[in-house]
Amino acid sequence: MFAKDIGIDLGTANVLIYIKGQGIVLNEPSVVAIDADTKKPLAFGKEARDMLGRTPGDVKAIRPMKDGVIADFEITEMMLNHFIKKVNGKSFFSRPRILICCPSDITGVERNAIKEAAERTGARKVFLDIEPKVAAIGAGIDISKPSGNMIIDVGGGTTDIAVLSLGGIVTSSSIKVAGNVFDSDIIKYIKEKYKLLIGDRTAEEIKFTIGSVYPDSRDEKMEVRGRDLVTGLPHTITMHSNEIEEALRESVYEIITTAKLVLEKTPPELSADIIDKGIIVTGGGALVHGFDELLSHELKVPVFIAESPLTCVVEGTGVLLDNMHLIDK
């Protein structure tokens, strides 16, 4: 039996796996539930995420990836192993070649950690390539030509911003402000304003249900339940879209400032191309209401959201697996 080529988007929030010839075969949260005493894994992915914030003291739900890099090596390895076995990527006969994406400015040590975790799952060979490039390919952009393309990939742990031309990155930047920081901002805002404590999952729900980052672009309300910090009892409040815009403002402008810096470092010929073609936004952050409008307003360039922003990176690995010569060796 031939080994299968596998592409992995090892994200802070989700792990997606692509198998050559089959397409996307797995999309699960990057969460592992372990027994706090024995350190043995109890559940992975969706099952483990359902335990987040709802487990008894002896069960811990852990996110082993932080800011796009490995925070807990052992647990990341367990998680990768479990997911690869689940999609039958590692059968008795085969040792797959694996392509993994990583943020654009991670250190050599962090790169090696990701590589080693993949190698220990039984891979024959492991390739690493950078996320904004792979996301651009997955979004259907032809980056092989000598013209400028700009991509903003807002993931769970990092936002990668890059200008690409001739198959490579001309200028880029990566910041640790992305979806998870947005959730934390909402939690902090509600805690300070309403003295109400909510969990990560509630914050994420608020972000997509009524959230917006462009002032006055959405007029929706939602009931939010949590624990009152004064009485210690369960309590319900009603929140409006404008409050979420206020909560996220600082973090969103940090992304905009970084995008401006990347544009400032871009050669003028490529800048002209970007004005013509616009900027493509990928990743889960692209789905926050008004994000494209705000970017377009601030950067004075047309901004488009990719067709399937959540799967661009893993779809890009699929294209690269068919064209191995394009991978950064």
C-alpha positions in Angstrom: 0.0 0.0 0.0 1.3 3.4 -0.9 1.8 6.0 1.8 -0.6 8.9 1.7 0.5 12.5 1.6 -1.1 14.5 4.4 -1.5 18.2 4.8 -2.1 19.5 8.3 -3.3 22.9 9.5 -2.2 22.7 13.1 -4.0 25.7 14.4 -4.4 27.1 17.9 -8.2 26.7 17.7 -8.7 23.8 15.2 -6.7 21.0 13.5 -7.7 20.3 9.9 -6.3 17.4 7.9 -6.2 17.0 4.2 -5.4 13.7 2.5 -4.2 13.8 -1.1 -6.9 12.4 -3.3 -9.6 12.6 -0.6 -9.8 16.2 0.4 -10.4 17.5 3.9 -11.0 14.5 6.1 -10.9 16.0 9.6 -11.8 19.3 11.2 -11.6 19.2 15.0 -10.9 21.6 17.8 -7.3 21.6 19.1 -8.4 20.4 22.6 -7.4 17.4 24.7 -9.1 16.3 27.9 -6.7 14.6 30.3 -6.9 13.0 33.7 -5.2 15.5 36.0 -3.7 12.7 38.2 -2.5 10.2 35.7 -2.0 12.6 32.8 -3.7 10.1 30.5 -5.8 11.5 27.6 -9.5 11.0 28.0 -10.9 12.7 24.9 -9.8 14.7 21.8 -11.3 17.3 19.6 -15.0 18.0 19.7 -15.6 15.7 22.6 -12.8 17.4 24.6 -14.0 20.9 23.7 -17.5 20.1 25.1 -15.7 19.5 28.4 -14.0 23.0 28.4 -15.1 24.8 31.6 -17.4 21.9 32.5 -15.2 19.3 33.9 -14.8 17.9 37.5 -11.5 18.7 39.3 -9.7 15.6 38.1 -10.4 16.2 34.4 -8.5 19.0 32.6 -9.4 20.2 29.1 -6.2 21.6 27.6 -5.4 23.5 24.4 -1.8 22.3 23.6 -1.3 25.0 20.9 -0.8 28.6 21.9 -0.2 31.5 19.5 0.3 29.1 16.6 3.1 27.2 18.3 3.4 24.2 20.6 2.8 25.1 24.2 2.7 21.5 25.5 4.8 19.1 23.4 3.7 15.8 24.8 0.0 16.6 24.5 0.3 18.0 21.0 2.1 14.8 20.0 -0.8 12.7 21.5 -3.4 14.8 19.7 -1.6 14.6 16.3 -1.2 10.8 16.7 -4.9 10.4 17.6 -6.1 12.5 14.6 -3.8 10.9 12.1 -4.9 7.4 13.2 -8.5 8.5 13.1 -8.2 9.4 9.4 -6.2 6.3 8.8 -3.2 8.3 7.6 -0.9 5.9 9.3 -1.8 2.4 8.3 0.3 -0.7 9.0 2.3 -0.4 5.8 2.5 3.3 5.2 4.5 6.2 6.6 3.0 9.3 5.1 4.7 12.5 4.0 3.3 15.3 6.1 3.1 19.0 5.3 2.4 21.3 8.2 1.7 25.0 8.2 3.2 27.4 10.8 3.1 31.2 11.5 5.5 33.3 9.4 7.9 34.5 12.1 8.3 31.5 14.5 11.7 30.7 15.8 13.9 27.9 14.6 13.3 26.1 18.0 9.5 26.4 17.5 9.8 25.1 13.9 11.8 22.1 15.1 9.2 21.4 17.9 6.4 21.2 15.3 8.6 19.1 13.0 9.6 16.7 15.8 6.0 16.2 17.0 4.9 15.3 13.4 7.9 13.0 12.9 7.1 11.1 16.1 3.7 10.2 14.7 5.5 8.0 12.2 5.8 10.4 9.3 8.3 9.4 6.6 9.2 13.0 5.9 7.9 16.3 7.3 7.7 19.6 5.4 6.9 22.9 7.0 5.6 25.9 5.1 4.3 29.3 6.2 0.7 29.9 6.8 0.0 33.1 4.8 1.6 31.6 1.7 -0.4 28.4 2.0 -3.6 30.3 2.9 -3.2 32.5 -0.3 -2.8 29.4 -2.4 -5.9 27.8 -0.7 -7.8 31.0 -1.4 -7.2 30.5 -5.1 -4.5 33.2 -5.6 -1.8 32.5 -8.2 1.3 33.6 -6.3 3.7 32.3 -8.9 3.5 35.4 -11.1 5.6 38.6 -10.6 2.8 40.6 -9.2 1.9 41.6 -5.7 -0.8 39.8 -3.6 -1.6 40.7 0.0 -3.2 38.3 2.5 -4.3 38.8 6.1 -4.8 35.4 7.8 -6.6 35.9 11.2 -6.5 32.6 13.0 -7.1 31.6 16.5 -3.7 32.4 18.0 -1.9 34.6 15.4 -2.7 37.0 12.6 -0.3 36.6 9.7 0.0 39.4 7.2 2.0 39.0 4.0 2.7 40.4 0.6 3.5 37.6 -1.9 5.1 37.6 -5.3 6.8 35.0 -7.5 5.9 32.2 -5.1 7.5 33.7 -2.1 7.0 36.3 0.6 8.2 39.8 -0.1 7.3 41.3 3.3 5.4 39.9 6.2 4.5 40.2 9.9 2.9 38.0 12.5 1.2 39.2 15.7 -0.3 37.2 18.5 -3.6 39.1 18.3 -6.3 37.0 16.7 -9.6 35.1 17.5 -8.6 33.9 21.0 -7.6 37.5 22.0 -11.0 38.7 20.7 -12.7 36.2 23.0 -10.6 37.3 26.0 -11.4 41.0 25.2 -15.2 40.1 25.4 -14.7 38.3 28.7 -12.8 41.2 30.2 -15.3 43.8 28.9 -18.3 42.0 30.4 -16.4 41.3 33.7 -15.5 45.0 34.1 -18.8 46.5 32.9 -21.3 44.1 34.3 -19.4 42.2 37.0 -20.4 39.1 35.2 -18.1 36.1 34.6 -18.5 34.1 31.4 -16.4 31.3 29.7 -14.5 31.1 26.5 -17.3 29.3 24.6 -19.9 31.9 25.6 -17.5 34.7 24.5 -17.0 33.0 21.1 -20.8 32.7 20.6 -21.3 36.4 21.4 -18.5 37.3 18.9 -20.2 35.6 16.0 -23.9 36.1 17.0 -23.9 39.8 17.7 -20.3 40.9 17.4 -19.1 43.5 15.0 -15.8 45.5 14.5 -17.2 48.3 12.3 -19.0 51.0 14.3 -22.8 51.0 13.9 -22.8 48.3 11.2 -24.9 45.9 13.2 -27.9 46.3 15.5 -28.5 43.1 17.3 -29.0 42.1 20.9 -28.3 38.8 22.8 -29.0 37.5 26.3 -25.8 36.5 28.0 -25.7 34.2 31.0 -22.9 33.9 33.5 -22.0 34.2 37.2 -22.5 37.4 39.0 -19.2 38.3 40.7 -21.0 40.3 43.5 -23.6 37.7 44.5 -21.9 34.6 43.2 -25.3 33.6 41.6 -26.2 32.9 38.0 -27.3 36.1 36.2 -28.5 37.2 32.8 -27.7 40.4 31.0 -28.6 41.8 27.5 -25.8 42.9 25.3 -25.7 45.0 22.1 -23.5 44.8 19.0 -22.0 48.2 19.7 -20.6 47.0 23.0 -18.7 44.2 21.2 -17.3 46.7 18.8 -16.0 48.7 21.8 -14.6 45.5 23.4 -12.7 44.5 20.3 -11.6 47.9 19.1 -8.1 48.0 20.6 -7.1 44.5 19.3 -8.6 45.0 15.9 -6.6 48.3 15.5 -3.4 46.4 16.4 -4.0 44.2 13.4 -4.7 47.3 11.2 -1.5 49.0 12.4 0.5 45.9 11.5 -1.1 45.7 8.1 -0.2 49.4 7.5 3.4 48.6 8.5 3.5 45.7 6.0 2.1 47.9 3.3 4.7 50.6 4.1 7.5 48.1 3.6 6.1 46.9 0.3 7.9 47.9 -3.0 5.9 50.5 -4.9 5.3 48.3 -7.9 3.7 45.6 -5.8 1.7 48.3 -3.9 0.1 49.3 -7.2 -0.9 45.6 -7.8 -2.5 45.4 -4.4 -4.6 48.5 -5.0 -5.8 46.8 -8.2 -6.5 43.4 -6.8 -7.3 44.2 -3.2 -6.5 42.3 0.0 -7.8 38.8 0.7 -8.7 37.9 4.3 -8.7 34.3 5.5 -9.1 32.5 8.9 -11.9 32.5 11.4 -11.3 36.2 12.2 -12.5 37.0 8.7 -16.0 35.9 9.8 -16.3 38.6 12.5 -19.0 41.0 11.1 -17.6 44.2 9.5 -14.0 43.2 9.5 -13.6 43.6 5.7 -15.4 46.9 5.8 -13.2 48.3 8.5 -10.0 47.1 6.9 -11.0 48.6 3.6 -11.9 51.9 5.3 -8.6 52.1 7.2 -6.2 50.8 4.5 -7.9 52.6 1.6 -7.7 49.4 -0.5 -10.5 47.0 -1.5 -10.7 44.0 0.9 -12.3 40.6 0.1 -13.1 37.7 2.3 -11.9 34.3 0.9 -14.6 31.9 -0.3 -14.1 29.5 2.6 -11.9 31.4 5.1 -11.8 28.6 7.7 -10.4 26.0 5.3 -8.0 28.1 3.1 -4.9 26.9 4.8 -5.6 23.2 4.7 -6.9 23.5 1.1 -3.6 25.2 0.3 -1.7 22.2 1.7 -3.7 20.1 -0.8 -2.5 22.2 -3.7 1.1 22.1 -2.4 1.0 18.3 -2.0 0.3 18.1 -5.7 3.1 20.5 -6.5 5.8 19.5 -4.1 8.4 21.8 -5.9 6.5 24.9 -4.5 7.2 23.9 -0.8 9.9 25.8 1.0 12.5 23.1 1.6 
